[in-house]
Amino acid sequence: MGPVDPGRNDPGQYDLHFWLDYFQRTHCDAACLSAGGCVAYYPTKIPMHYRSQWMKDTDPFGDLVAGCRR
């Protein structure tokens, strides 16, 4: 299993292709992806659950989920 638990500023800096390649190279059958905690790493409309300010117009969690499903 490959865990990814980004820090608050990672959504604007992480390398999606590195992680997807890492999962493939290490033959991960599963991945534990963090969607956030006190801030969200996905576009949320939940009141008082704010998006990470480093995300800009991206969806890091959604991109990782989509990449893992391929």
C-alpha angles and dihedrals in degrees: 000000000000116000122203116186108166124203121238095271098038097091090074095043111033121109109234093192092051091057095044090049090047092054090050095046092050092045094237113189091190140018130208105212123187115224091192140277121219086004129035125241091201134057102280132183094187108126114251092007100110127201117245105268090226094061096080105179096336134107105215095173093048091047091053092047092049092047093049091051092057 
